[in-house]
């Protein structure tokens, strides 16, 4: 009986030691992640008012029915759209940077505009790069007030690979986190990335 209790005690101590080391490693990788350099790889419009424009190079390439849908939507109060923001992470350190996921917020002119969660791990090897993507729902009607439909489509679609949101003072803030058992341990602040 004493041997069984000792065996169980040793097993519990080893489990606790391994679990503690794992938590410490994740916390260290989170800290390293927070010290990485973040840049915008590209911003691409995925859809406008439910119309997939991810592969359209010129607005004149749109099928007539899609153009009519967009024209009708332009006269409404909303132009719901989806954009994909690809962010590049560079890890300058000699340690691996890793997180289990990220909370994100998108601001336009210092106003909170969109939020979301990336439930996917991101790992950046020492002196390496990694790319992750933020998918944001936006309303182009809020962003571009005085454009005609052809001007709006030209701006959005024809510059799609390099959509520039700097005039809107667009910023994405990320809060990385890791899983510790069943709880989430979040980075204490936000990492700010200008778009």
C-alpha positions as CSV (number, residue, x, y, z in Angstrom):
1,X,0.0,0.0,0.0
2,X,2.8,2.4,0.9
3,X,4.5,1.6,-2.5
4,X,1.3,2.4,-4.3
5,X,1.0,5.7,-2.5
6,X,4.6,6.6,-3.2
7,X,4.2,5.6,-6.9
8,X,1.1,7.8,-7.1
9,X,2.9,10.7,-5.4
10,X,5.9,10.4,-7.7
11,X,3.6,10.3,-10.7
12,X,1.7,13.4,-9.5
13,X,4.9,15.3,-8.8
14,X,6.3,14.5,-12.3
15,X,3.0,15.5,-13.9
16,X,3.0,18.8,-12.0
17,X,6.6,19.4,-12.9
18,X,6.0,18.8,-16.6
19,X,2.8,20.8,-16.6
20,X,4.6,23.7,-14.9
21,X,7.5,23.6,-17.4
22,X,4.9,23.7,-20.2
23,X,3.2,26.8,-18.8
24,X,6.5,28.5,-18.3
25,X,7.6,27.7,-21.9
26,X,4.3,29.1,-23.3
27,X,4.6,32.2,-21.2
28,X,8.2,32.8,-22.4
29,X,7.1,32.2,-26.1
30,X,4.2,34.7,-25.6
31,X,6.7,37.3,-24.3
32,X,9.0,36.7,-27.2
33,X,6.0,37.0,-29.6
34,X,5.2,40.4,-28.1
35,X,8.7,41.6,-28.9
36,X,8.5,40.7,-32.6
37,X,8.2,43.2,-35.4
38,X,4.8,43.3,-37.1
39,X,4.1,44.7,-40.6
40,X,1.3,44.6,-43.1
41,X,1.9,42.1,-45.8
42,X,-1.3,43.1,-47.8
43,X,-4.9,44.0,-47.4
44,X,-7.4,42.4,-49.9
45,X,-11.1,42.8,-50.3
46,X,-12.8,39.4,-50.3
47,X,-16.4,40.4,-50.9
48,X,-18.6,43.5,-51.3
49,X,-22.3,43.2,-50.5
50,X,-22.0,39.4,-50.8
51,X,-20.3,39.6,-54.2
52,X,-17.0,37.7,-54.3
53,X,-14.4,40.1,-55.7
54,X,-11.3,38.3,-54.5
55,X,-10.2,37.3,-58.0
56,X,-11.5,40.4,-59.9
57,X,-8.8,42.6,-61.3
58,X,-10.8,45.4,-62.8
59,X,-14.4,46.5,-61.9
60,X,-15.3,46.2,-65.6
61,X,-14.6,42.5,-65.4
62,X,-17.6,42.0,-63.0
63,X,-20.5,40.1,-64.5
64,X,-23.5,42.4,-65.1
65,X,-25.6,40.8,-62.4
66,X,-22.9,41.4,-59.8
67,X,-22.5,45.0,-61.0
68,X,-26.2,45.5,-60.6
69,X,-26.2,44.0,-57.1
70,X,-23.4,46.4,-56.1
71,X,-25.1,49.4,-57.8
72,X,-28.3,48.6,-55.8
73,X,-26.3,48.3,-52.6
74,X,-24.5,51.6,-53.2
75,X,-27.8,53.4,-52.8
76,X,-28.6,51.7,-49.5
77,X,-27.2,52.8,-46.2
78,X,-24.7,49.9,-46.0
79,X,-22.1,48.3,-48.2
80,X,-21.1,45.3,-46.1
81,X,-17.7,44.0,-47.1
82,X,-15.1,41.5,-45.9
83,X,-11.4,42.3,-46.0
84,X,-8.4,40.1,-45.3
85,X,-5.4,41.7,-43.6
86,X,-2.3,39.6,-43.9
87,X,0.2,40.5,-41.2
88,X,3.9,39.6,-41.2
89,X,5.7,38.7,-38.0
90,X,9.4,38.8,-37.8
91,X,11.1,37.3,-34.7
92,X,14.6,39.0,-34.2
93,X,15.4,36.9,-31.2
94,X,17.2,33.6,-30.7
95,X,14.1,32.1,-29.1
96,X,10.9,30.7,-30.6
97,X,7.9,33.0,-30.4
98,X,4.5,31.3,-30.2
99,X,0.9,31.9,-29.2
100,X,-2.2,29.8,-29.1
101,X,-4.4,32.6,-30.6
102,X,-5.1,36.3,-30.7
103,X,-7.9,38.7,-30.0
104,X,-7.9,41.7,-32.4
105,X,-9.4,45.1,-32.7
106,X,-9.5,47.3,-35.8
107,X,-9.7,51.1,-35.3
108,X,-10.5,53.8,-37.9
109,X,-9.5,57.3,-36.8
110,X,-9.3,56.1,-33.1
111,X,-12.8,54.6,-33.1
112,X,-13.3,50.9,-32.5
113,X,-14.6,49.6,-35.8
114,X,-14.4,45.8,-35.8
115,X,-13.2,43.0,-33.4
116,X,-12.5,39.3,-33.7
117,X,-10.6,36.3,-32.5
118,X,-8.0,34.1,-34.3
119,X,-8.3,30.7,-32.7
120,X,-5.2,29.4,-34.5
121,X,-1.7,29.1,-33.2
122,X,1.0,31.3,-34.7
123,X,4.6,30.2,-34.3
124,X,7.7,32.2,-35.4
125,X,11.0,30.5,-35.3
126,X,14.2,32.4,-34.2
127,X,15.2,35.0,-36.8
128,X,12.2,33.8,-38.9
129,X,9.0,35.1,-40.3
130,X,5.4,34.0,-40.2
131,X,2.2,35.4,-41.7
132,X,-1.3,35.3,-40.2
133,X,-4.5,36.8,-41.4
134,X,-7.2,38.9,-39.8
135,X,-10.6,38.7,-41.5
136,X,-12.7,41.8,-40.8
137,X,-16.3,42.7,-41.6
138,X,-16.5,46.4,-42.6
139,X,-19.0,48.8,-44.2
140,X,-17.4,50.6,-47.1
141,X,-20.3,53.2,-46.9
142,X,-18.9,54.3,-43.6
143,X,-15.4,54.6,-45.0
144,X,-15.9,56.2,-48.3
145,X,-18.8,58.7,-48.3
146,X,-18.5,60.7,-51.4
147,X,-17.5,58.2,-54.1
148,X,-19.7,57.1,-57.0
149,X,-20.1,53.4,-57.6
150,X,-17.5,53.2,-60.4
151,X,-15.0,55.3,-58.4
152,X,-15.6,53.1,-55.3
153,X,-15.2,49.9,-57.2
154,X,-12.1,51.1,-59.0
155,X,-10.6,52.2,-55.6
156,X,-11.4,48.9,-53.9
157,X,-11.0,46.3,-56.7
158,X,-8.2,47.6,-58.9
159,X,-6.0,48.4,-55.9
160,X,-7.1,45.3,-54.2
161,X,-3.7,43.8,-53.5
162,X,-2.5,47.0,-51.9
163,X,-5.6,48.6,-50.5
164,X,-4.4,51.6,-48.5
165,X,-6.2,52.4,-45.3
166,X,-3.6,54.9,-44.1
167,X,-5.9,57.9,-44.9
168,X,-8.4,56.4,-42.5
169,X,-5.7,56.2,-39.8
170,X,-6.5,52.4,-39.6
171,X,-4.9,50.4,-36.9
172,X,-5.1,46.8,-35.9
173,X,-4.4,46.0,-32.2
174,X,-3.7,42.4,-31.3
175,X,-3.7,40.7,-27.9
176,X,-1.9,37.3,-28.1
177,X,-2.8,34.5,-25.6
178,X,-2.0,30.9,-24.8
179,X,-4.0,28.1,-23.3
180,X,-3.1,26.9,-19.8
181,X,-5.2,23.9,-19.1
182,X,-8.8,25.1,-19.6
183,X,-8.0,28.8,-19.0
184,X,-6.6,31.4,-21.3
185,X,-3.6,33.5,-20.3
186,X,-3.6,36.8,-22.2
187,X,-0.8,39.3,-22.9
188,X,-1.4,42.3,-20.6
189,X,-1.6,44.9,-23.3
190,X,-2.2,45.2,-27.0
191,X,0.3,45.2,-29.9
192,X,-0.5,48.1,-32.2
193,X,0.0,47.7,-36.0
194,X,-0.6,50.7,-38.4
195,X,-2.3,49.7,-41.7
